[in-house]
């Protein structure tokens, strides 16, 4: 089980191939939180995945259903990423940044006003 005690620092859409494979979709949507703002209880199964940049992230999955619960980027200390779908909230903040757009499927339409990075 996971819960947060603060709003996310950022919500992003990632189009990288690693996120596409991890989610089984055309992008991942995740929120980053300060590590101190995330309360994790229970067991998880961990898998280390190398991303498109060559950096690694450790993903933690529910051992019963296989859903991604959270992840830690090896290159970023003190933050935890959580897939937005793990919250089951329709009022969750919209993504503010889109990354790895060179891998974005051409039919994807992004929210107005989103920041674009390469």
C-alpha positions as CSV (number, residue, x, y, z in Angstrom):
1,X,0.0,0.0,0.0
2,X,1.2,3.5,-0.8
3,X,-0.1,6.9,0.3
4,X,1.3,10.4,0.1
5,X,1.2,13.3,2.5
6,X,1.9,16.1,0.1
7,X,1.0,17.1,-3.4
8,X,3.5,16.0,-6.1
9,X,6.5,18.1,-7.0
10,X,5.7,17.4,-10.7
11,X,3.5,15.2,-12.9
12,X,5.0,14.2,-16.2
13,X,4.3,12.2,-19.3
14,X,7.2,10.1,-20.5
15,X,7.2,8.7,-24.0
16,X,10.6,6.8,-23.8
17,X,10.6,3.2,-25.0
18,X,11.3,1.9,-21.5
19,X,8.1,3.5,-20.2
20,X,6.2,2.2,-23.2
21,X,7.4,-1.3,-22.5
22,X,6.8,-1.0,-18.7
23,X,3.2,0.3,-19.1
24,X,2.2,-1.7,-22.1
25,X,0.9,1.7,-23.5
26,X,2.3,4.5,-25.6
27,X,3.6,6.6,-22.6
28,X,3.8,6.6,-18.8
29,X,2.3,9.2,-16.6
30,X,3.9,9.6,-13.2
31,X,4.2,11.9,-10.3
32,X,7.3,12.7,-8.3
33,X,7.2,13.2,-4.6
34,X,9.8,13.9,-1.9
35,X,10.7,10.6,-0.3
36,X,9.6,11.9,3.1
37,X,6.1,12.5,1.7
38,X,5.5,8.8,0.6
39,X,4.4,6.2,3.1
40,X,4.9,2.6,1.8
41,X,3.5,-0.5,3.6
42,X,3.6,-4.1,2.6
43,X,5.7,-6.1,0.2
44,X,6.8,-5.4,-3.3
45,X,8.7,-7.2,-6.0
46,X,11.5,-5.1,-7.4
47,X,12.9,-4.9,-11.0
48,X,15.7,-2.8,-12.2
49,X,15.1,-1.4,-15.7
50,X,17.7,0.5,-17.8
51,X,16.1,3.5,-19.5
52,X,16.7,5.0,-22.9
53,X,19.4,7.3,-21.4
54,X,21.3,4.3,-20.0
55,X,20.4,5.2,-16.4
56,X,18.6,2.7,-14.2
57,X,15.5,2.8,-12.2
58,X,14.2,0.3,-9.6
59,X,10.5,-0.3,-10.1
60,X,8.4,-1.9,-7.3
61,X,5.4,-4.0,-8.2
62,X,2.5,-5.4,-6.3
63,X,3.4,-9.1,-5.8
64,X,-0.2,-10.1,-6.2
65,X,-1.5,-8.2,-9.3
66,X,1.8,-7.0,-10.9
67,X,0.8,-3.3,-11.0
68,X,3.7,-0.8,-10.7
69,X,3.3,0.9,-7.2
70,X,6.4,3.2,-7.2
71,X,9.9,3.6,-8.5
72,X,13.2,5.2,-7.6
73,X,15.5,6.7,-10.2
74,X,19.2,5.8,-9.5
75,X,20.2,9.3,-10.8
76,X,17.9,11.3,-8.5
77,X,18.2,11.1,-4.8
78,X,15.4,11.8,-2.3
79,X,12.5,11.4,-4.8
80,X,10.0,8.6,-5.4
81,X,8.0,8.3,-8.6
82,X,4.5,6.9,-8.6
83,X,2.4,6.0,-11.6
84,X,-0.6,8.3,-11.6
85,X,-3.0,5.4,-12.2
86,X,-2.0,4.0,-8.8
87,X,-4.0,6.7,-7.1
88,X,-7.4,6.0,-8.7
89,X,-8.2,9.8,-8.4
90,X,-9.9,11.6,-11.2
91,X,-8.9,15.0,-9.6
92,X,-5.2,14.3,-9.7
93,X,-3.1,17.2,-11.1
94,X,-2.6,17.2,-14.9
95,X,0.9,16.6,-16.3
96,X,3.0,19.8,-16.6
97,X,5.9,18.4,-18.6
98,X,6.3,15.9,-21.5
99,X,9.7,14.1,-21.9
100,X,11.3,11.9,-24.6
101,X,9.0,13.3,-27.3
102,X,11.2,12.0,-30.0
103,X,9.7,8.6,-29.1
104,X,6.1,10.0,-29.0
105,X,3.5,8.3,-31.2
106,X,2.3,10.8,-33.8
107,X,-1.4,10.5,-32.9
108,X,-0.8,11.4,-29.2
109,X,-2.4,14.8,-28.3
110,X,-0.9,16.5,-25.3
111,X,-2.6,18.9,-22.9
112,X,-2.5,22.6,-23.8
113,X,0.2,24.5,-21.9
114,X,2.4,21.5,-21.2
115,X,6.2,22.0,-21.1
116,X,8.1,20.1,-23.8
117,X,11.6,18.8,-23.4
118,X,13.9,16.7,-25.5
